[in-house]
């Protein structure tokens, strides 16, 4: 059964989720049916709306969301369609932070960084420092931060447990995380803030990928043997 909001606030929230999903799809960050977005209901922060599972985000409507318990991720109304498979991760973020909105996408540069920085069976991190865009993350100290990278366990509940434990122990960390070989999740006080932070982190990951590629090329160039002019073979055209 599709979502039928009982209040104007619920309808407006559902429309916001559908709208931002289409926008992120058009940017190429929600290909196919991937990605999910949620937001606490403004009139009841214990409940949240999240995009339904298995739907094309480019064609999402306000009726394609599910009402869930913000702290557990369990559907709060009977007979609804199935919520996103990653609802428990959203709930973990809501429990551990003051966030009111969570976005998960498969943005390409963040996914590349998540692939390269992942560690087997443990949480790793990516150091971000010096870039001006760090100021867009709302950090206490915007000079640097460590972006966590979580193993992409087949059991989503296990990922959610890892996220909850990490966030509880790292209250001053960035408002985002990476999932190995998977994508990026961000959050904020509003859907707009969560989206802005997502854009900043994806751009930071892009800068990281590009700068490291440039560094690798420079190191390769320096490592190449240089042939001195004295040892070069004579040019036969001038030796005749």
C-alpha positions as CSV (number, residue, x, y, z in Angstrom):
1,X,0.0,0.0,0.0
2,X,1.4,3.4,-0.9
3,X,1.9,6.2,1.7
4,X,-1.1,8.3,2.4
5,X,-0.1,11.1,4.8
6,X,-2.6,12.0,7.5
7,X,-1.3,15.6,7.8
8,X,-0.1,18.4,5.6
9,X,3.3,18.1,7.3
10,X,3.5,14.5,6.3
11,X,2.6,15.2,2.7
12,X,5.1,18.0,2.5
13,X,7.9,15.8,3.9
14,X,7.0,13.0,1.4
15,X,7.2,15.5,-1.5
16,X,10.6,16.7,-0.3
17,X,12.0,13.2,-0.3
18,X,10.6,12.5,-3.7
19,X,12.0,15.7,-5.1
20,X,15.5,15.3,-3.7
21,X,15.6,11.7,-4.9
22,X,14.8,12.8,-8.5
23,X,17.5,15.5,-8.2
24,X,20.2,13.0,-7.0
25,X,19.1,10.5,-9.6
26,X,19.6,13.1,-12.4
27,X,23.1,13.8,-11.0
28,X,24.0,10.1,-11.5
29,X,24.3,9.4,-7.8
30,X,21.2,7.1,-7.6
31,X,21.5,4.8,-10.6
32,X,18.9,2.2,-11.1
33,X,17.0,1.7,-7.9
34,X,20.0,2.4,-5.7
35,X,20.2,4.9,-2.8
36,X,17.8,6.0,-0.1
37,X,16.7,9.2,1.7
38,X,14.9,9.7,4.9
39,X,13.7,12.6,7.1
40,X,12.1,12.8,10.5
41,X,8.6,14.1,10.5
42,X,8.7,17.8,11.7
43,X,5.7,17.2,14.0
44,X,6.9,13.9,15.5
45,X,10.7,13.4,15.6
46,X,10.2,9.7,16.8
47,X,8.8,8.9,13.3
48,X,10.5,9.3,9.9
49,X,9.7,8.8,6.3
50,X,12.1,6.9,4.1
51,X,12.1,6.0,0.4
52,X,10.6,2.6,-0.4
53,X,12.7,-0.3,-1.5
54,X,13.3,-1.3,-5.2
55,X,12.0,1.8,-6.9
56,X,13.5,4.0,-9.6
57,X,14.5,7.2,-7.8
58,X,14.1,9.2,-11.0
59,X,10.4,8.4,-11.0
60,X,9.7,8.6,-7.3
61,X,6.5,10.3,-6.1
62,X,5.3,11.4,-2.6
63,X,3.4,8.1,-2.3
64,X,6.6,6.0,-2.6
65,X,7.8,6.5,0.9
66,X,7.3,4.5,4.1
67,X,6.7,5.7,7.6
68,X,9.0,4.1,10.2
69,X,10.1,4.4,13.8
70,X,13.1,6.7,13.6
71,X,15.0,4.9,16.3
72,X,14.4,1.3,15.2
73,X,13.6,1.5,11.5
74,X,10.5,-0.6,12.0
75,X,7.5,0.3,9.9
76,X,5.1,2.3,12.1
77,X,2.0,1.6,10.1
78,X,0.7,-1.8,9.0
79,X,0.2,-2.7,5.3
80,X,2.9,-0.3,3.9
81,X,5.3,-1.2,1.1
82,X,8.7,-2.4,2.1
83,X,11.1,0.4,3.3
84,X,14.7,0.6,2.0
85,X,16.9,-2.3,2.9
86,X,19.2,0.1,4.6
87,X,16.6,1.6,6.9
88,X,18.5,0.3,10.0
89,X,21.5,2.4,9.1
90,X,19.4,5.5,9.0
91,X,17.9,4.6,12.4
92,X,21.5,4.1,13.8
93,X,22.4,7.6,12.7
94,X,19.2,9.1,14.2
95,X,19.8,7.3,17.5
96,X,23.4,8.5,17.7
97,X,23.1,12.1,16.4
98,X,20.7,15.0,16.4
99,X,20.2,14.6,12.7
100,X,16.8,15.1,11.1
101,X,17.6,13.9,7.6
102,X,19.8,11.1,6.2
103,X,20.9,10.6,2.6
104,X,22.6,7.5,1.1
105,X,23.8,7.5,-2.5
106,X,26.4,5.8,-4.8
107,X,28.3,9.0,-5.8
108,X,31.2,7.8,-8.0
109,X,34.2,9.5,-6.3
110,X,33.1,8.7,-2.8
111,X,32.6,5.1,-3.9
112,X,36.1,4.9,-5.4
113,X,37.6,6.2,-2.2
114,X,35.5,3.7,-0.2
115,X,36.8,1.0,-2.5
116,X,40.5,2.0,-2.1
117,X,40.4,2.8,1.6
118,X,38.5,-0.2,2.8
119,X,40.1,-2.6,5.3
120,X,39.0,-6.3,5.6
121,X,36.6,-6.9,8.4
122,X,37.2,-3.6,10.3
123,X,36.4,0.1,10.2
124,X,39.1,2.2,8.5
125,X,39.2,5.9,7.7
126,X,40.3,8.4,5.1
127,X,42.1,11.5,6.3
128,X,40.8,14.8,4.8
129,X,42.7,17.9,5.5
130,X,43.6,21.4,4.2
131,X,40.8,21.5,1.6
132,X,38.5,24.6,1.9
133,X,35.4,22.5,1.5
134,X,35.9,21.0,5.0
135,X,34.3,24.2,6.2
136,X,31.0,23.0,4.7
137,X,30.8,20.0,7.0
138,X,30.0,21.9,10.3
139,X,33.1,20.5,12.0
140,X,34.3,21.9,15.3
141,X,37.7,22.1,13.8
142,X,37.5,22.3,10.0
143,X,41.3,21.9,9.5
144,X,40.9,18.1,9.1
145,X,38.8,15.1,9.8
146,X,38.8,11.3,9.5
147,X,36.0,10.0,7.3
148,X,35.1,6.4,8.5
149,X,34.9,3.5,6.0
150,X,32.8,0.6,7.1
151,X,32.9,-3.0,5.9
152,X,29.9,-3.7,3.6
153,X,28.6,-6.7,5.4
154,X,25.9,-8.8,3.7
155,X,23.8,-8.4,6.8
156,X,22.7,-4.7,6.9
157,X,21.9,-5.0,10.6
158,X,25.6,-5.7,11.2
159,X,26.6,-2.5,9.3
160,X,24.0,-0.6,11.4
161,X,25.6,-1.9,14.6
162,X,29.0,-0.9,13.5
163,X,27.8,2.6,12.6
164,X,26.0,3.0,15.9
165,X,29.0,1.9,17.9
166,X,31.4,4.2,15.9
167,X,29.2,7.3,16.2
168,X,28.7,6.8,19.9
169,X,32.4,6.7,20.4
170,X,33.2,9.6,18.0
171,X,30.8,12.4,18.7
172,X,33.1,15.0,17.0
173,X,33.4,13.1,13.8
174,X,32.2,14.2,10.3
175,X,28.5,14.1,9.4
176,X,29.1,11.3,6.9
177,X,30.5,7.8,6.4
178,X,31.6,5.5,3.5
179,X,30.6,1.9,2.9
180,X,33.3,-0.2,1.3
181,X,32.7,-0.8,-2.5
182,X,29.2,0.7,-2.0
183,X,28.7,4.4,-1.4
184,X,28.3,7.3,1.0
185,X,25.9,8.3,3.7
186,X,25.5,11.9,5.1
187,X,23.1,13.6,7.5
188,X,22.1,17.0,8.8
189,X,19.5,19.1,10.6
190,X,17.5,19.3,7.4
191,X,17.3,17.6,4.0
192,X,19.1,20.6,2.5
193,X,22.0,20.5,5.0
194,X,22.4,16.7,4.5
195,X,22.5,17.3,0.7
196,X,25.0,20.2,1.0
197,X,27.3,18.0,3.1
198,X,26.9,15.2,0.6
199,X,28.0,17.5,-2.2
200,X,31.0,18.7,-0.1
201,X,32.1,15.2,0.7
202,X,31.7,13.9,-2.8
203,X,33.8,16.9,-4.0
204,X,36.4,16.2,-1.4
205,X,36.6,12.6,-2.5
206,X,37.0,13.8,-6.1
207,X,39.8,16.1,-5.1
208,X,41.5,13.3,-3.2
209,X,41.3,10.9,-6.1
210,X,42.6,13.5,-8.6
211,X,45.4,14.8,-6.3
212,X,46.6,11.3,-5.6
213,X,46.5,10.4,-9.3
214,X,48.5,13.5,-10.1
215,X,51.0,12.6,-7.3
216,X,51.3,9.1,-8.6
217,X,52.1,10.4,-12.1
218,X,54.7,12.8,-10.7
219,X,56.3,10.0,-8.7
220,X,56.4,7.8,-11.7
221,X,58.0,10.5,-13.8
222,X,60.7,11.1,-11.1
223,X,61.4,7.3,-11.0
224,X,62.0,7.0,-14.7
225,X,65.7,6.7,-15.5
226,X,67.1,9.7,-17.2
227,X,69.6,9.1,-20.0
228,X,72.4,11.7,-20.0
229,X,73.3,13.4,-23.2
230,X,76.8,12.0,-22.9
231,X,75.6,8.4,-23.1
232,X,73.1,8.9,-25.8
233,X,73.8,7.1,-29.1
234,X,75.0,9.5,-31.8
235,X,72.4,10.6,-34.3
236,X,73.3,8.8,-37.5
237,X,72.0,11.6,-39.6
238,X,74.5,14.0,-38.2
239,X,77.4,11.5,-38.0
240,X,77.5,11.0,-41.8
